[in-house]
Each structure stands twice: as structure tokens, then as C-alpha cells.
Amino acid sequence: MTRRDIVIRYRKAVLGFGWAIFTPVVNMIVFTIVFNRVAKIQTDVPYPVFAYAGLLPWNLFSSSLKGAISSLVSNKNLVSKVYCPRELFPLSGILVAGVDFLVGGIVLVALMAYYQIAPTWVTLFLPVILLVQLMLTTGLGFMLAIANLYFRDVKYIFDVGLSLLMFATPVVYPVRDIGGIAGILIHANPLTPIIDGYRSVLLRGEMPDPVLFPIAAGISFTLCIIGWIVFHRAEYTFAENI
């Protein structure tokens, strides 16, 4: 199913998998001009690699949820007529985004080499951060897929909310520069220690935040379990709501 979704996604696309690289690179260039050149935001590593290290996991998060939220509706014939584990549909959308994430990682490695940022032993913690992010994404993906099946407006509300969430997450700016109520809200966002965790282990040679990251991991695990339970309890109603 994942292979089919990948083929459909890039079929007749001239760049093919190149879009997995092209999109975050263009965003990196735009944000470098706006935040680094115009707004003069200072970062502890060169801004292009700082921004890309945030955009890459953000794209994984957003693309995963975009794939999951429409997965049941777009596969309505299979959902209603063919017996198979229904959780495969949202999971397939997440896996497709995961492939893009791995392809886009090539650029991050190249940027680290260009700016002479060498990996350290802390980089071995990277799979843990990825696992925490995937748990968060999976739980939300299950619940959004169900919600969109019952109420088709959910997808449009989600698109707006996702745009707002990006700027409530330190994707292209350092979290330390935000204070006051805004800073409190941003630190309360479970994506904050996850996104910043990637930068810590890859660019700074440091472990993720010792307080916020375990909290984010606990929230992600809880949402994953809740999403799984809710999805399976609602599964028997899928066919009649397609």
C-alpha cells in the first residue's frame, strides 16, 4: 500500500523524489532571506543548516498528518469493500512522508559537511527522537483520519491550524529568543523539544532538553495509545460513514 501511494504521489512528476529535496530547500532559502538577512536572527550554527534541521522534521510531521487525515476517505472503496487492517491506511500516509524525510536528509548531511559540523556520539540518540515524533504523529493521524471521515470540514480546518502551528513551533527560529506568554505557550508545545532535539543531537552535539523532551515523549506515547484505541473502537462505523 505504501509503495502504491509513493508511485501515485510521484507519477508523471518530472523531478520525482527530487520534490522531497526541492521543497524544504526552497523553504530554507526563503526563511534564510527573511529571518537571517532581513530580521537578523542570530543562531548558534549557520542559519541555513539551522533552518533546514527544523524544516525537515516539520515536513515529516505535516506531510504525515496530511496523508493520514485523507487516508480513509481517499481509499473508500477498499475501506468499505475489502477486508484488511484499517490502520494500514493512515500508517501508509505516514510511511510515505517518512520516505521523503529520508531522502531530504541527504541535503542535511551535505549542509553539515559544508559547514564542517561533525556528528558526535550524541547523534546515536537520533532514532529515539524520531520514534517520539512518529508516536505523536501516529496518534494524531489516527484521530484526524476518523474525524475527517465523520466531518469532511476537518481537513480544511486542519490545513489552517497547521499553518498557525508552524509559527507556534521553533521550526525556523531559536526557541531561546521567545519570552513572556508566547514563550510559555511555545515551550508547552510537545513539538518544541522534538524539533529542537534534532538540532541538539545533530548540530550542537548535545542531548535534548532533559525536562521538556521526556514530557514530550510521555505525551506522544499517550496520544499514540489513545489514537490506536479510538481508531479500533470506531472501526466498525467506517463503512457506513464513507
C-alpha positions in Angstrom: 0.0 0.0 0.0 2.8 2.4 0.9 4.6 1.6 -2.4 1.3 2.3 -4.3 0.9 5.6 -2.5 4.5 6.6 -3.4 4.0 5.7 -7.0 0.8 7.7 -7.2 2.4 10.7 -5.5 5.3 11.0 -7.9 3.8 9.5 -11.0 4.3 11.9 -14.0 6.4 14.2 -11.8 9.5 15.3 -13.7 11.6 15.7 -10.5 10.1 12.6 -8.9 11.8 12.1 -5.5 13.5 15.4 -6.1 10.5 17.1 -4.7 11.3 15.7 -1.3 14.5 17.8 -1.5 13.3 20.7 -3.6 10.5 21.8 -1.2 12.5 22.1 2.0 15.5 23.6 0.2 13.3 26.4 -1.3 11.7 27.0 2.2 15.2 27.1 3.7 16.3 29.7 1.2 13.2 31.9 1.8 13.5 31.7 5.5 17.2 32.5 5.4 16.5 35.6 3.4 13.6 36.7 5.7 14.8 35.7 9.1 18.6 35.8 8.8 19.2 38.5 6.2 16.3 40.9 7.0 15.3 40.2 10.6 18.9 39.4 11.6 18.0 36.5 13.8 21.1 35.0 15.4 21.6 31.3 15.8 24.3 29.2 17.3 25.1 27.5 14.0 24.9 28.9 10.4 21.3 29.8 9.7 20.7 27.7 6.6 21.6 24.4 8.3 19.7 25.6 11.5 16.6 26.2 9.4 16.8 23.0 7.4 17.3 20.9 10.5 13.9 22.3 11.7 12.1 22.2 8.4 13.0 18.5 7.7 11.2 17.1 10.8 8.4 19.7 10.5 7.8 18.5 6.9 7.7 14.9 8.2 5.1 15.9 10.8 2.9 18.0 8.4 3.1 15.6 5.5 2.4 12.6 7.7 -0.8 14.2 9.0 -1.8 15.4 5.6 -1.5 11.8 4.3 -3.2 10.3 7.3 -6.2 12.7 7.5 -7.4 11.8 4.0 -6.4 8.2 4.1 -9.8 6.6 4.9 -11.8 8.9 2.5 -9.4 8.6 -0.4 -9.4 4.8 0.0 -13.2 4.5 0.5 -13.6 1.6 -1.9 -11.0 -0.5 -0.1 -12.3 0.5 3.3 -15.9 -0.4 2.6 -15.5 -3.5 0.4 -12.1 -5.2 1.1 -11.2 -6.6 4.5 -7.8 -5.5 5.7 -6.4 -3.9 8.9 -7.9 -0.4 8.6 -4.9 1.2 10.5 -2.8 0.5 7.4 -4.4 3.4 5.6 -3.2 6.2 7.9 0.0 4.4 8.6 0.7 4.3 4.9 0.4 8.0 4.6 2.9 8.4 7.5 5.3 6.0 5.9 5.2 7.9 2.6 6.2 11.0 4.4 9.0 9.0 6.1 10.5 8.2 2.7 10.5 11.9 1.9 12.2 12.5 5.2 15.0 10.1 4.5 15.5 11.5 1.0 15.5 15.1 2.4 18.1 14.0 4.9 20.7 13.8 2.2 20.7 17.6 2.0 21.1 18.0 5.7 24.1 15.7 5.6 25.5 17.8 2.8 24.9 21.1 4.7 26.6 19.7 7.8 29.6 18.7 5.7 29.7 22.2 4.0 29.6 24.0 7.4 32.0 21.5 8.9 29.6 20.3 11.6 30.8 16.8 12.5 28.4 14.3 14.2 29.2 13.2 17.7 28.3 10.1 19.8 25.1 12.0 20.8 23.9 11.5 17.2 23.1 7.9 18.2 20.1 9.4 20.1 18.6 10.5 16.8 16.4 7.3 16.4 14.8 8.0 19.8 13.8 11.5 18.8 12.4 10.1 15.5 10.5 7.4 17.4 8.9 10.0 19.7 7.9 12.1 16.8 6.4 9.1 15.0 4.4 8.2 18.1 3.0 11.7 18.3 2.2 11.7 14.6 0.6 8.3 14.6 -1.7 9.1 17.5 -2.8 12.3 15.9 -3.1 10.7 12.5 -5.5 8.0 13.7 -7.7 10.6 15.4 -7.7 13.0 12.4 -8.5 10.3 10.0 -11.6 9.3 12.0 -12.6 12.9 12.5 -12.3 13.7 8.7 -14.3 10.6 7.9 -17.2 11.8 10.0 -16.9 15.5 9.2 -15.2 16.5 6.0 -14.7 20.0 7.2 -11.9 18.7 9.5 -9.4 18.6 6.7 -9.9 22.3 5.8 -9.7 23.3 9.5 -6.6 21.2 9.9 -4.9 23.0 7.0 -5.4 26.4 8.6 -4.4 25.1 12.0 -1.2 23.5 10.6 -0.1 26.9 9.2 -0.6 28.5 12.6 1.1 25.7 14.4 4.3 26.0 12.3 4.9 29.5 13.7 4.0 28.3 17.2 6.8 25.8 16.9 10.5 26.8 16.7 11.0 25.5 13.2 12.8 28.5 11.8 13.7 30.5 14.9 15.6 29.7 18.1 13.3 29.0 21.0 15.5 30.8 23.5 14.7 34.2 21.9 11.0 33.9 22.8 9.9 35.1 26.2 6.7 36.0 28.1 3.4 34.3 27.5 4.4 33.4 23.9 7.5 31.6 25.2 5.4 29.7 27.8 3.0 28.5 25.1 5.8 27.6 22.7 7.5 25.6 25.4 4.2 23.8 26.2 4.1 22.6 22.6 5.3 19.0 22.6 6.8 19.6 19.1 9.2 22.2 20.6 11.6 19.8 22.3 11.3 17.3 19.4 12.2 19.8 16.7 14.9 21.4 18.9 16.1 17.9 19.9 17.1 17.2 16.3 19.2 20.3 16.3 20.7 19.4 19.6 22.0 16.0 18.7 22.9 16.8 15.1 24.3 20.3 15.2 25.3 21.1 18.8 26.4 17.7 20.0 24.1 17.9 23.0 21.3 15.7 24.3 17.7 17.0 24.0 16.2 19.1 26.8 16.3 16.9 30.0 12.9 18.2 31.2 10.8 19.0 28.2 11.8 16.1 26.0 10.8 13.3 28.4 7.5 15.2 28.9 7.0 15.3 25.1 7.8 11.6 24.9 5.2 10.8 27.5 2.6 12.9 25.7 3.5 11.3 22.4 3.2 7.8 23.8 -0.1 8.6 25.5 -1.6 10.1 22.3 -0.4 7.1 20.3 -2.2 4.7 22.6 -5.3 6.8 22.8 -5.4 7.2 19.0 -5.0 3.5 18.5 -7.8 2.6 20.9 -10.2 5.3 19.5 -9.4 4.1 15.9 -10.2 0.5 16.7 -13.4 1.3 18.6 -14.7 3.4 15.7 -13.6 0.9 13.0 -17.0 -0.8 12.7 -18.6 2.5 11.7 -16.2 3.3 8.9 -18.2 1.6 6.0 -21.4 3.4 6.9 -19.7 6.8 7.0 -17.7 6.6 3.8 
